[in-house]
Amino acid sequence: MNLLIPENPFKATPRNSTSMVQVSGNDSSGGNGEDQADHRWLPATDILEDETEYLLRADLPGVRKDELRVVRTGKTLTISGRRDLKNQPGQKAHRLERPRGNFLRRFPFPADASRNSVKARFADGVLEINLRKALPGGAETEPPRWQEVNIR
């Protein structure tokens, strides 16, 4: 029997790639002094693309909206926040497997993404970020160097 197993196209993405699949997880320092020890878990993230936009989905169960932050800095999108899992008074923990604490993920903008159009929505523990693709040949104004994205 001959089984065809598709190769994972994201497995060998070079670190200097401008692809949306290049993520920061193992190196959260980003050159700005942030300490990896402060970021204890990495939320699972899917990145999808169609003809008009990119869609980034991050699983963030247990994260409150007010503990979540999405920031566009230059050509990078950063998701950060905190998840605290608390026991009820009088409960004694025998096993704690669910990650908690701070998290930080960075995603470079694809070359064809419009940096002026970033929309975020958070519902049912899932953060969805839409990045519209820039129109071919269309001139975009340069966005501000730093901008916090409003999460609906």
C-alpha positions in Angstrom: 0.0 0.0 0.0 1.4 3.4 -1.0 0.3 6.3 1.3 0.7 9.8 0.2 1.4 12.1 3.1 1.3 15.8 2.2 4.4 17.7 3.3 3.8 20.5 5.8 4.4 23.7 3.9 5.0 25.7 7.1 7.6 23.3 8.5 10.6 24.8 6.8 9.7 28.5 6.6 12.9 30.5 6.8 13.2 32.9 9.8 13.9 35.9 7.5 10.7 35.2 5.5 8.0 37.9 5.1 5.3 35.3 5.2 2.5 35.5 7.7 3.4 32.0 8.9 6.7 33.2 10.5 5.8 33.6 14.1 7.7 34.5 17.2 7.3 32.0 20.0 10.7 30.6 20.9 12.3 34.1 20.8 9.8 36.5 22.3 12.5 39.1 23.0 12.0 40.8 19.7 15.0 43.0 20.4 13.2 45.3 22.8 14.2 43.8 26.1 11.2 41.6 26.9 12.1 38.5 28.8 11.1 35.1 27.6 10.5 34.0 31.2 7.6 36.5 31.4 5.7 34.7 28.5 4.8 31.3 29.8 2.5 29.9 27.0 1.8 30.3 23.3 -1.8 30.2 22.2 -2.5 28.0 19.2 -3.0 30.1 16.1 -4.3 29.4 12.6 -3.5 31.7 9.7 -5.8 31.5 6.7 -5.9 33.4 3.4 -8.4 34.1 0.7 -8.4 36.4 -2.3 -9.1 39.5 -0.3 -7.7 39.1 3.2 -5.7 37.2 5.8 -7.4 35.8 8.8 -5.6 35.0 12.0 -7.4 33.0 14.7 -5.9 32.4 18.2 -7.4 30.1 20.8 -7.5 32.0 24.0 -9.9 30.2 26.4 -10.0 31.6 29.8 -8.6 35.0 28.7 -10.7 38.0 29.5 -11.0 40.7 26.8 -9.6 43.3 29.2 -6.5 41.1 29.6 -5.9 41.0 25.8 -4.0 43.4 23.6 -3.4 43.6 19.8 -0.8 46.1 18.6 0.5 46.9 15.1 4.0 48.2 15.2 5.5 48.9 11.8 5.4 45.7 9.9 4.6 43.5 12.9 1.4 42.4 14.6 1.7 41.6 18.3 -0.9 39.7 20.4 -0.3 39.7 24.1 -2.2 39.1 27.3 -2.6 37.0 30.4 -4.6 34.0 31.5 -5.1 33.4 35.2 -6.7 30.1 36.2 -7.8 30.3 39.8 -8.9 27.5 42.1 -12.0 27.9 44.4 -11.3 28.7 48.0 -10.5 25.4 49.9 -9.6 23.6 46.7 -6.2 21.8 46.6 -4.6 21.3 43.2 -3.4 17.8 42.4 -2.5 18.5 38.8 -2.3 21.8 36.8 -1.7 21.1 33.1 -3.4 24.1 31.5 -1.0 26.9 30.8 -1.4 30.2 32.6 0.3 33.5 32.9 1.5 35.9 30.2 1.7 35.2 26.5 3.1 37.0 23.6 3.0 36.2 19.8 4.4 38.3 17.0 3.5 38.0 13.3 5.1 39.8 10.5 2.7 41.4 8.0 2.7 39.6 4.6 4.1 41.8 1.8 0.7 42.2 0.2 -1.3 43.0 3.4 -2.6 46.4 4.0 -1.2 47.7 7.3 -4.0 50.3 7.4 -6.8 47.8 7.8 -6.4 45.6 10.9 -9.7 44.5 12.6 -9.9 42.3 15.7 -12.9 40.5 17.2 -12.9 38.4 20.4 -15.8 36.0 21.2 -16.1 32.6 22.8 -12.4 32.5 23.7 -11.3 33.0 20.0 -9.5 36.1 18.8 -10.0 36.8 15.1 -7.8 39.4 13.3 -8.6 40.3 9.7 -5.9 41.9 7.5 -7.2 43.1 4.2 -4.9 42.7 1.2 -3.6 45.8 -0.4 -5.0 46.6 -3.8 -2.4 45.8 -6.6 -0.8 49.0 -7.7 -2.8 51.0 -5.1 -0.9 53.6 -3.1 -1.4 53.3 0.7 -0.6 56.0 3.1 2.0 55.1 5.6 0.3 54.0 8.9 1.5 55.3 12.2 4.6 53.4 13.6 2.6 52.1 16.6 -1.1 51.6 16.9 -3.2 49.6 19.4 -6.0 47.7 17.6 -9.5 48.0 19.1 -10.9 44.6 19.9 -14.6 44.3 19.4 
